[in-house]
Amino acid sequence: MRDERGANTTSDSGIPTGTGGPTGLPAASVRTRVTVPLRFGDGYTVTADLVTFHGLADGQEHLAVILGEPPADRPPLVRLHSECLTGDVFGSARCDCGPQLREAVERIADRGGVLLYLRQEGRGIGLYNKLDAYALQDQGLDTYEANAALGLPEDARDYTAAAQMLHALGIGALDLLSNNPDKAAQLRGLGLTVAQHVPTGVFTTAHNVHYLRAKVVHTQHTLPLTELTAG
């Protein structure tokens, strides 16, 4: 179904759709909303509404995945998930992205809320650059040092489009499913109320512990594993 630009409607899941946002944030609007049954590799199934948008600030094709029905007395549970082809699609054990995506879908479906699937591969540097950084990590650099060695930002992600998407869905307050304090800080700076910061699970493999430790040390991710923060 295609919504009229600027229309404010309420979905069957109880999450309103339409435009809106604080002064200074360019307004986005819902372009298309379609129901899609999802099935994951472990057999988990859920029905979601996939929502696209007009007017996103960065021009990317970001996607909102609306899951479940939030209770009337609590804000929706929201995750900002940056695209990771290697982890989300191919199951790479070098990161925790695939397991985080799988966990987030089920937790949001149980609680009611939205997963924003953001086209920000490699923390915003792109797939090829991310694989170049992997090659440097194989030589001993951590994930942030590798970006810097390539002349790239440690984290190039900007969440203006995410804020636009949430406002277009009528969401001004949310609980944020994330270990990354920068996501909450940026959303608050863009006029959203992050009522609670909800940590994700911790998904370690023999191949990603160095990567997870770097996230704790460099960007203060809230991963509660002592071995990741040990000097």
N, C-alpha and C positions, 0 to 999 in steps of 0.2 A: 504494500500500500504506500502511495506517495502522499505525504502531507503537504498542505499549502504552506508556502514560506511564511513564517511568522505566526502560524497557527499555534494555539495552545490547547493541547488535548491531553487526556489521561488514558494511559494504557491499561490493558487487562491486568497487568502486574501491579498497578497502583502507582507507577512512576509516571508523572506528567511529562509531556513532550511539548516542545515549542521553543521560543527564543527567550532570551533574558540575560542578565549579567550586570555587574557593577559598572558605573560610569568609567569610561576609558578602556574597557575591554570590548573589542569589536564583537558584535553579535553574530553568532552562527545560528543556523536553523536546521531542523530535521529535513533531510532529502527523501530518504526511503526507509521504510521499516518492514522487515519480513521475518516470519517465523521459520526457524531452521532446527530440526532435530539434530543433536550432536551425539557422536559416539566416539569414545576414546579407546586407546589400544588395550586398556585393562578391562574393557567391557562396560565401563560407566557410561550411562546415557542420561541426557537431559534435553529439554526443549528450551531454546533461547530465542529471543528477538534480536536480530542484528539490525543496527541502525547506522545509516550514513548521513552525511551532513553537507550543507552548503556553507561557504564562507569561512572555512578554517584558516587561521592566520598564516600557517606555513604551507598551505596548498597540498598537503599530503592526504592520502586516502586512509585516514584513521577510522576505526570501527568501534562502536559501542555494542557490547554483548549484554543484554538485559536478562537477568536470571532471577527467578523466584519472585516473591512478593514481600517487600519489607513490612514489618509490623508498624502500626500507626504511631506507636510511642517511641520509636527508635529511628535514627537516620539510616539510609541505605548503606550497605557495606560496599566499598568501591576499591578496585585495584587498578592502578596504572601499570600495564604490562607492556614493556618495550619488546617489539618484535625480535625474535632470535631464531633465524632459520636453522642454525646448527642444533640448537637445543630443543626448540618447539617442534620441529618437523623431523629431524634426523636423530634425535635422542642423544646428542653429544653429552658425554660425561665430564667435559671440561668446565661446565658451568652448572647452575642449578635452575636454569630458566624453564626447561620442560616440566620438571616436577612442580615448580611454583605455579605454572599455568594450570596444570591439572588440579592441584590443590585448590587454587583460587576459584575455579569454576564450581567445584562442589561446595566449597564454603559459602560462596555468594549465593548459589542456588538454594542452599539450606536457610540462609538468613534473609535473602532478598536484597538485590542491589545490581551493580553494574561493573563489568570488566571493560576497561578501555584498552583496546589492542592498538598500540601506537607504533607507527612505522618509523622506529628509531633504532634500527639495527646497529649493534656494536656501540651502545650508549651514544648513538647519533653520528658515528663516523662512517657507517656503511659497511656492507658485507666484505668487500675486497680489503678495505683498510683493517677490518677486524681480523681477517685471516693473516694479513701482514703482521699485525700485532701478535697473533698467536706464534708466528715464526720467531719473533723476538723473545716471547715468553719461553719458548723452548731453549733459548740460549741463557736463561736465568733471570730475565726481567719480570717484574710483576705486571699485572694488567694495566695499571696506570703508568708505570715507567715505560712500558712498551708504546703506549699512545704518545707520550711525550717525546720519545726517541724518534717517532715518525713525524714530529712537528704538529701533532694533533691534540685537541683538548683531552684532559682526563675524562671528562664527561660533558658532551656537547648538547645534552637534552634540555629542551625548553618546553614547559608544560602549559604554555598559553593556549594551544589548541585543545588540550585536555580540559582546561577550565571552561573554554567555550562550549565544548561538548556537554559538560555537566550542566552548565546554565541552560543550554538548549533543551536539555531533558528535564528542566525544572528543579535541579538539585542545587541547593545552596549550602547545605550542611551534610556531612558524611562522616562515617568511620572509614579510615584509610587502612587497607590491608597492605602493609609494606614494612620492610626493615630499613628503608632509606629515608633519613630525616630530610633530605633535600626536596623530596616530593611533597611532603607536608608543608615545608617552608614556602615553596613556590606557590602551591595552591592557596595558602593563606595570603600571600602577597598579591594574588590575583582575585581576592575578594571572597574566597570560599571559607567556610567554617569547617575545620577538621576537628570533630568532637573527640575522637579517640584514634590513637595510632595502634593498630592491631598487628602484631608481628606474624609473619608467615612461619611455616615450618622450616626446619634446617635440613637440607638435603646434601649430604656429603658423599663424595666418592673418592677413590684413591687419586683421581685426576683433578679434583677441583678444590682441595683444601687450601692450597696456596692462593688460589683466586679468591676464596671466601675470606681468608685471613687478610688479604689486601683490602677488601671492601671494609673490614672492620677498622684497620689501621689508617687508611687514607681518607675514608669518607664516613666513618663512624656509623656504619650499618649496625643494627641491633641484633647481632647474631650471638646467642648465649652459649658459645662454646669457648671454654678457657683456652684450649690449645690453639685457637685461631688468633688470640691476642697475646700469646706468650712471646716475649722477645727472643 
